[in-house]
Amino acid sequence: MTKYYQPIRQSLRREFDIRGARYSVTEWGNPDAPLLVYLHGWADTGSTFQFVVDAMRRDWHVVAPDWRGFGRSTVDCASYWFPDYLADLDELLYIYAPEEPARIVGHGMGANVAALYAGTMPDRVRAFVNLEGFGLVDSDPQDAPRRYRRWLADARARRSFSEYGDLAALASRIAKRSPQMNAGQAAYVAAEWAEEQEDGRMILRADPKHKLPNPVLYRRAEAEACWDRITAEVLLVTGRASELARRFADATVASCPADREVRIAGAGHMLHFEAPAELAAEIEGFLADHL
């Protein structure tokens, strides 16, 4: 029987109504400690930042929302639009840091949201740790008809996330993708990612509508225009074994805003799963200058 990972720092969960969504937020630490906001990646949850929080040496008030339609955050909508994440983040920051700029750590999609926000609202961000948030490959306007057609077709098809026979099956899948994790950590993440049905099946806590392709083409020049207006200091952290980082290891990555860059050996894209202690040290070392 798998021994579950036992958290060192205990968390609590709070809920807020934000722009039509019921947001679930995981918190760690003393509310009087320096605030650190963590933004998870696509199909992840804020609560799986647990391993990094446990490896931190000083006390932080860590706030980690589940994005709308992921984890325990819910919303009734037909589609998900990227600007909503920026607006949700803006509301969240006014709840936790109404009068001062925030320190933000973002992973993947969460890092892309944070980068756009930091350039759009530079006075609200004092420091930003970007964990493998590279933006997307630029799109071709000629792809617009095909993308709209695919969006319409997929909406009718009602695509869904994978289901798993039990928690062990999902944990095995997670461990296979991130072999640096131990079995207890993989089981912990599985329990955060999914909920058990009456027949024992595990269903991911993610709205299947997240799988719809975005009908609006990505325009990298627009993202870069936002990045150019970032005034906060930025640390870019990548994994040396990351397939995503390799894919963007050219002028595309060079265009990402970064005052410092760190590559963590042996880690892939899921840095917070595969190298939590090393990542915690890099985050804290960087944020020491922004207390």
C-alpha positions in Angstrom: 0.0 0.0 0.0 1.4 3.4 -1.0 2.4 5.7 1.9 1.0 9.2 1.2 3.2 12.2 1.4 2.8 13.9 4.7 2.8 17.7 4.5 5.2 19.5 6.8 3.4 22.9 6.6 -0.3 22.6 7.1 -2.6 24.4 4.7 -6.1 25.8 4.8 -8.5 26.4 2.0 -10.6 29.5 1.6 -13.3 30.4 -1.0 -14.2 33.6 -2.7 -16.7 34.7 -5.3 -14.7 36.3 -8.1 -16.2 37.5 -11.3 -18.9 34.8 -11.5 -16.5 32.0 -10.4 -16.3 30.3 -7.0 -12.6 30.4 -6.3 -10.8 27.9 -4.1 -7.5 29.2 -2.6 -5.0 27.2 -0.7 -3.0 29.1 1.9 0.1 28.3 4.0 1.9 30.3 6.7 1.2 33.3 8.9 -1.0 36.0 7.3 1.4 38.5 8.8 4.4 37.0 6.9 5.5 38.3 3.5 2.9 37.5 0.8 3.8 35.1 -2.1 1.2 34.4 -4.7 1.6 31.1 -6.6 -0.2 30.5 -9.9 -0.4 26.9 -11.2 -0.2 25.7 -14.7 -2.8 24.1 -17.0 -4.8 21.2 -15.5 -2.8 21.5 -12.2 -4.0 22.9 -8.9 -2.6 25.5 -6.4 -2.4 22.9 -3.6 0.3 20.8 -5.4 2.8 23.6 -4.6 2.9 21.8 -1.2 6.3 20.2 -1.8 8.0 23.6 -2.5 6.3 25.2 0.5 7.6 22.4 2.7 11.1 23.0 1.5 11.1 26.8 2.2 13.3 28.0 5.0 11.5 31.2 6.0 7.9 31.8 6.8 5.8 33.1 3.9 2.1 33.7 3.5 1.7 31.6 0.4 -1.6 32.0 -1.5 -2.3 29.5 -4.3 -5.6 29.8 -6.2 -7.1 27.1 -8.3 -7.8 28.8 -11.6 -11.5 28.9 -12.7 -12.6 25.5 -13.8 -9.6 23.7 -12.4 -9.2 21.9 -9.0 -11.9 23.0 -6.6 -12.7 26.3 -8.3 -16.0 26.2 -10.3 -17.8 28.4 -12.8 -20.7 28.0 -15.1 -19.5 29.0 -18.6 -19.5 27.9 -22.2 -15.9 28.7 -22.9 -12.7 29.8 -21.1 -11.1 33.1 -22.3 -7.5 33.9 -21.4 -8.2 37.6 -20.4 -10.5 36.3 -17.6 -7.4 34.9 -15.8 -5.9 38.3 -15.7 -9.1 39.9 -14.4 -9.4 37.1 -11.8 -5.8 37.6 -10.7 -6.4 41.4 -10.4 -9.4 40.8 -8.1 -7.5 38.2 -6.1 -4.6 40.6 -5.5 -6.9 43.3 -4.3 -8.2 40.8 -1.7 -4.8 39.8 -0.4 -2.6 42.8 -1.3 -4.8 45.8 -1.8 -2.2 48.5 -1.1 1.1 47.0 -2.1 2.6 45.2 -5.2 2.8 41.4 -5.0 5.5 38.8 -5.3 4.3 36.3 -7.9 5.5 32.8 -8.8 3.8 31.3 -11.8 4.2 27.9 -13.6 3.4 27.3 -17.2 0.0 28.8 -18.0 0.1 30.6 -14.6 3.5 32.2 -15.6 2.0 33.3 -18.9 -0.9 35.0 -17.0 1.5 36.6 -14.6 3.8 37.9 -17.3 0.9 39.6 -19.2 -0.5 41.0 -15.9 2.9 42.3 -14.8 3.2 44.2 -18.0 -0.4 45.4 -18.0 -0.4 46.4 -14.3 3.3 47.0 -13.5 2.5 48.9 -10.3 0.9 45.8 -8.9 3.8 43.4 -9.2 7.1 43.8 -7.3 8.8 40.6 -8.3 8.0 37.7 -10.6 9.4 34.2 -10.7 8.6 32.6 -14.1 8.6 28.8 -14.1 8.7 27.7 -17.7 6.3 30.3 -19.0 7.4 30.9 -22.6 4.3 32.2 -24.2 3.2 30.3 -27.4 4.5 29.9 -30.9 3.2 32.8 -33.0 0.1 32.0 -35.1 -0.6 32.4 -38.8 -3.7 34.5 -39.6 -4.5 32.0 -42.4 -5.2 29.5 -39.7 -8.2 31.4 -38.5 -10.9 29.6 -40.5 -9.6 26.2 -39.6 -9.3 27.1 -35.9 -12.9 28.4 -35.8 -14.1 25.3 -37.5 -12.3 23.0 -35.0 -13.6 25.0 -32.1 -17.2 24.6 -33.3 -16.7 20.9 -34.0 -15.0 20.1 -30.6 -17.8 22.0 -28.8 -20.3 19.6 -30.3 -18.2 16.6 -29.6 -18.0 17.4 -25.9 -14.4 16.3 -25.3 -13.5 15.1 -21.8 -10.5 14.5 -19.7 -9.2 11.0 -19.1 -10.7 8.9 -16.3 -8.8 6.5 -14.2 -9.9 3.2 -12.6 -8.6 4.2 -9.2 -6.2 6.6 -7.4 -3.3 4.2 -7.9 -3.7 4.3 -11.7 -3.7 8.1 -11.7 -0.7 8.2 -9.3 1.2 5.8 -11.6 0.5 8.0 -14.6 1.8 11.1 -12.7 4.9 9.2 -11.5 5.6 8.1 -15.1 5.6 11.6 -16.4 7.7 12.8 -13.4 9.9 9.9 -12.4 11.9 12.0 -9.9 8.8 12.0 -7.7 8.4 9.2 -5.1 5.3 7.1 -4.9 4.0 9.1 -1.9 4.3 12.4 -3.7 2.6 11.0 -6.8 -0.3 9.7 -4.7 -0.6 13.1 -3.0 -0.9 14.9 -6.3 -3.4 12.3 -7.6 -5.7 13.0 -4.6 -5.5 16.7 -5.2 -6.1 16.4 -9.0 -9.1 14.0 -8.9 -12.2 13.0 -6.9 -13.6 9.5 -6.5 -16.9 8.6 -7.9 -19.4 6.2 -6.3 -18.1 3.3 -8.5 -14.5 4.0 -7.5 -13.4 5.7 -10.7 -11.3 8.8 -10.4 -12.5 11.9 -12.3 -10.1 14.8 -12.7 -11.1 18.1 -11.1 -11.1 20.0 -14.4 -13.9 21.2 -16.5 -13.8 19.4 -19.9 -14.5 22.7 -21.7 -10.8 23.6 -20.9 -10.0 21.1 -23.7 -11.7 23.3 -26.4 -9.2 25.0 -28.7 -9.0 28.7 -28.3 -10.8 30.2 -31.4 -8.8 33.4 -31.0 -5.3 33.0 -32.6 -2.3 33.7 -30.4 -0.4 36.8 -31.4 3.0 36.7 -29.9 3.7 40.4 -30.7 0.9 41.4 -28.4 2.3 39.3 -25.6 5.7 40.8 -26.1 4.3 44.3 -26.1 3.0 43.5 -22.6 6.3 41.9 -21.5 8.2 45.0 -22.6 6.3 47.0 -19.9 7.2 44.8 -17.0 9.0 46.9 -14.3 9.4 44.1 -11.7 12.6 42.1 -11.6 12.0 38.7 -13.2 13.7 35.3 -12.5 13.2 32.7 -15.2 13.6 29.1 -14.0 13.7 26.2 -16.4 14.4 22.5 -16.2 17.5 21.1 -17.9 15.4 18.0 -18.8 12.4 20.0 -19.9 11.0 19.1 -23.4 9.1 22.4 -23.4 12.2 24.4 -22.7 14.1 22.6 -25.5 11.2 23.4 -27.9 11.6 27.1 -27.1 15.4 27.2 -26.8 15.9 29.8 -29.5 15.1 33.4 -30.1 11.6 32.7 -28.7 13.0 32.1 -25.2 15.4 35.0 -25.6 12.3 37.3 -26.0 10.9 36.2 -22.6 11.6 38.9 -20.0 14.2 37.8 -17.5 16.7 39.7 -15.4 18.1 36.4 -14.1 17.9 32.8 -15.5 18.4 29.5 -13.7 18.3 26.0 -15.1 17.7 23.2 -12.6 19.5 19.9 -13.4 17.5 16.7 -13.6 14.1 18.5 -13.7 11.6 18.6 -16.5 8.7 21.0 -16.9 7.0 20.1 -13.6 9.7 21.7 -11.5 7.6 21.9 -8.4 7.2 18.1 -8.5 10.6 17.0 -9.6 13.0 19.4 -7.8 11.0 21.1 -5.0 14.0 21.7 -2.7 16.1 23.3 -5.4 13.2 25.3 -6.6 12.4 26.6 -3.1 16.0 27.7 -2.7 16.0 29.6 -6.0 12.7 31.3 -5.2 13.8 32.3 -1.7 17.2 33.5 -2.9 15.7 35.7 -5.5 12.9 37.1 -3.3 15.4 37.9 -0.5 16.0 41.2 -2.4 12.2 42.0 -2.5 11.1 41.7 1.1 
